[in-house]
């Protein structure tokens, strides 16, 4: 039984934008029997299919911020409107609260998937987003130094999240 899904959003050929798929690749070496690991391009319908009905969905994505501190990452638990629940406040893109001019590195993504998922009642039990500040999303496969340095800390943060949700063996 899948108790959690970790979705790494991004394009591995756009330098720092590949942090989500790199996180998923790093977790593949771990024993996570009840956790599904998915690399994603962030297309809203696919995100919905990946997280629908799962008790915990963790999404990791790069964000572009202005001003920026590349390599910093932010955890946001997104309030979800499940059927029969009182509506929550509007959802901002992950990381938007941290910096006034931040945006995901994709034209459509998590906020769009969340709105659509709410409309069609296909949400996870909980949605946690880790937004990683990117420095460079130009073509290439190498991370900028600050984002490369953040990857081990990000892996630890996601593993801690999974353990606290009791989705992995201790």
TIVO-655853 format. One record per residue (C-alpha): residue in one letter; residue number from 0; x, y, z. Coordinates in steps of 0.001 Angstrom, whole numbers. Example, Ala and Ser with C-alpha at 12.3 -4.5 7.8 and 13.67 -1.06 7.14 Angstrom:
# TIVO-655853
REC  aa  i  x  y  z
REC  a  0  12300  -4500  7800 $
REC  s  1  13670  -1060  7140 $
# end
This chain:
# TIVO-655853
REC  aa  i  x  y  z
REC  x  0  0  0  0 $
REC  x  1  1310  3426  -937 $
REC  x  2  1208  5798  2031 $
REC  x  3  3095  8660  395 $
REC  x  4  4269  9920  -2953 $
REC  x  5  7310  12111  -3539 $
REC  x  6  7026  14022  -6807 $
REC  x  7  10145  15730  -8106 $
REC  x  8  9067  18387  -10584 $
REC  x  9  11472  19815  -13114 $
REC  x  10  13544  19476  -16235 $
REC  x  11  16925  17817  -15720 $
REC  x  12  18222  19596  -18846 $
REC  x  13  17559  23084  -17405 $
REC  x  14  20277  23128  -14728 $
REC  x  15  18759  24058  -11314 $
REC  x  16  15260  23256  -12561 $
REC  x  17  16287  19592  -12311 $
REC  x  18  16441  19629  -8499 $
REC  x  19  13093  17798  -8162 $
REC  x  20  14071  14842  -10371 $
REC  x  21  17534  14784  -8719 $
REC  x  22  15898  14467  -5305 $
REC  x  23  13796  11533  -6549 $
REC  x  24  16938  9878  -7955 $
REC  x  25  18722  10329  -4613 $
REC  x  26  15808  8708  -2762 $
REC  x  27  15743  5703  -5107 $
REC  x  28  18767  4309  -3243 $
REC  x  29  16817  4301  40 $
REC  x  30  14497  1587  1266 $
REC  x  31  11098  3297  1119 $
REC  x  32  8615  439  631 $
REC  x  33  5391  2429  1067 $
REC  x  34  6583  5501  -821 $
REC  x  35  6146  6008  -4557 $
REC  x  36  8857  8142  -6191 $
REC  x  37  7958  10051  -9363 $
REC  x  38  9845  12429  -11626 $
REC  x  39  7427  14878  -13243 $
REC  x  40  7358  17731  -15718 $
REC  x  41  4750  19443  -13522 $
REC  x  42  1875  19225  -15989 $
REC  x  43  -1230  19704  -13790 $
REC  x  44  -3229  16652  -14956 $
REC  x  45  -228  14377  -14328 $
REC  x  46  348  15868  -10876 $
REC  x  47  -3292  15198  -10021 $
REC  x  48  -3020  11593  -11226 $
REC  x  49  153  11143  -9176 $
REC  x  50  -1196  12475  -5875 $
REC  x  51  -4936  11637  -5976 $
REC  x  52  -6041  9681  -2916 $
REC  x  53  -2556  9244  -1431 $
REC  x  54  -2384  10073  2308 $
REC  x  55  706  12289  1870 $
REC  x  56  2076  13958  -1263 $
REC  x  57  5433  15730  -1135 $
REC  x  58  6234  17868  -4169 $
REC  x  59  9714  19298  -4752 $
REC  x  60  10203  22020  -7350 $
REC  x  61  12577  24837  -8244 $
REC  x  62  11396  28430  -7949 $
REC  x  63  12792  31659  -9325 $
REC  x  64  12773  34466  -6765 $
REC  x  65  13600  38155  -6800 $
REC  x  66  15446  38853  -4601 $
REC  x  67  17001  35411  -4537 $
REC  x  68  19054  33246  -2213 $
REC  x  69  19881  30285  -4470 $
REC  x  70  19931  26949  -2697 $
REC  x  71  17550  28013  61 $
REC  x  72  14426  25910  278 $
REC  x  73  11078  26390  1931 $
REC  x  74  8543  23906  3246 $
REC  x  75  4867  24731  2849 $
REC  x  76  1975  22522  3892 $
REC  x  77  -779  23512  1518 $
REC  x  78  -4274  23779  3021 $
REC  x  79  -6585  21522  1050 $
REC  x  80  -10306  21878  458 $
REC  x  81  -11635  18344  667 $
REC  x  82  -15314  17607  -50 $
REC  x  83  -17403  18765  2901 $
REC  x  84  -14615  20888  4393 $
REC  x  85  -14809  24632  4854 $
REC  x  86  -12928  26438  2059 $
REC  x  87  -9374  27470  2903 $
REC  x  88  -7629  30683  1992 $
REC  x  89  -6426  31037  -1599 $
REC  x  90  -3192  29166  -2243 $
REC  x  91  -89  31037  -3384 $
REC  x  92  2677  29369  -5351 $
REC  x  93  5198  27569  -3115 $
REC  x  94  7831  29931  -1822 $
REC  x  95  5716  33010  -2581 $
REC  x  96  5410  33849  1096 $
REC  x  97  9180  33811  1444 $
REC  x  98  9848  36331  -1316 $
REC  x  99  7397  38804  -2801 $
REC  x  100  8466  38215  -6408 $
REC  x  101  8840  34443  -6598 $
REC  x  102  7380  32142  -9200 $
REC  x  103  7708  28563  -10267 $
REC  x  104  9970  27886  -13202 $
REC  x  105  7111  26387  -15259 $
REC  x  106  4273  28198  -17031 $
REC  x  107  1692  25943  -15357 $
REC  x  108  2284  23877  -12288 $
REC  x  109  1417  23171  -8703 $
REC  x  110  -1080  26019  -8066 $
REC  x  111  -2959  25115  -11259 $
REC  x  112  -2938  21409  -10364 $
REC  x  113  -4222  22229  -6889 $
REC  x  114  -7140  24289  -8204 $
REC  x  115  -8034  21621  -10760 $
REC  x  116  -7614  18813  -8209 $
REC  x  117  -9995  20613  -5847 $
REC  x  118  -12529  21095  -8642 $
REC  x  119  -12516  17408  -9602 $
REC  x  120  -12090  16165  -5988 $
REC  x  121  -8757  14411  -6654 $
REC  x  122  -6468  15565  -3870 $
REC  x  123  -4035  13863  -1520 $
REC  x  124  -4772  13684  2199 $
REC  x  125  -1947  16169  2828 $
REC  x  126  183  18174  398 $
REC  x  127  3648  19384  1403 $
REC  x  128  5693  21434  -1063 $
REC  x  129  9424  22031  -904 $
REC  x  130  10350  25015  -3074 $
REC  x  131  14062  25356  -3861 $
REC  x  132  15420  28719  -4987 $
REC  x  133  17167  28315  -8333 $
REC  x  134  20038  30413  -9642 $
REC  x  135  20203  29204  -13235 $
REC  x  136  17577  27479  -15381 $
REC  x  137  19419  27814  -18681 $
REC  x  138  20160  24748  -20793 $
REC  x  139  22609  22319  -19210 $
REC  x  140  22737  19451  -16752 $
REC  x  141  24987  20840  -13995 $
REC  x  142  23489  22501  -10923 $
REC  x  143  24724  25871  -9735 $
REC  x  144  26990  25495  -6687 $
REC  x  145  24363  26637  -4132 $
REC  x  146  21671  24296  -5471 $
REC  x  147  24112  21365  -5630 $
REC  x  148  25045  22059  -1999 $
REC  x  149  21358  22130  -1012 $
REC  x  150  20542  18659  -2384 $
REC  x  151  21807  16622  630 $
REC  x  152  19934  18918  3053 $
REC  x  153  16812  18606  910 $
REC  x  154  17069  14798  910 $
REC  x  155  17353  14868  4719 $
REC  x  156  14350  17206  5013 $
REC  x  157  12152  14981  2835 $
REC  x  158  13239  11828  4697 $
REC  x  159  12433  13551  7998 $
REC  x  160  9019  14509  6589 $
REC  x  161  8352  10895  5598 $
REC  x  162  9487  9576  8984 $
REC  x  163  7350  12070  10885 $
REC  x  164  4367  10912  8829 $
REC  x  165  5322  7306  9714 $
REC  x  166  5575  6290  6071 $
REC  x  167  9028  4700  6302 $
REC  x  168  10664  2136  8538 $
REC  x  169  12668  3738  11338 $
# end
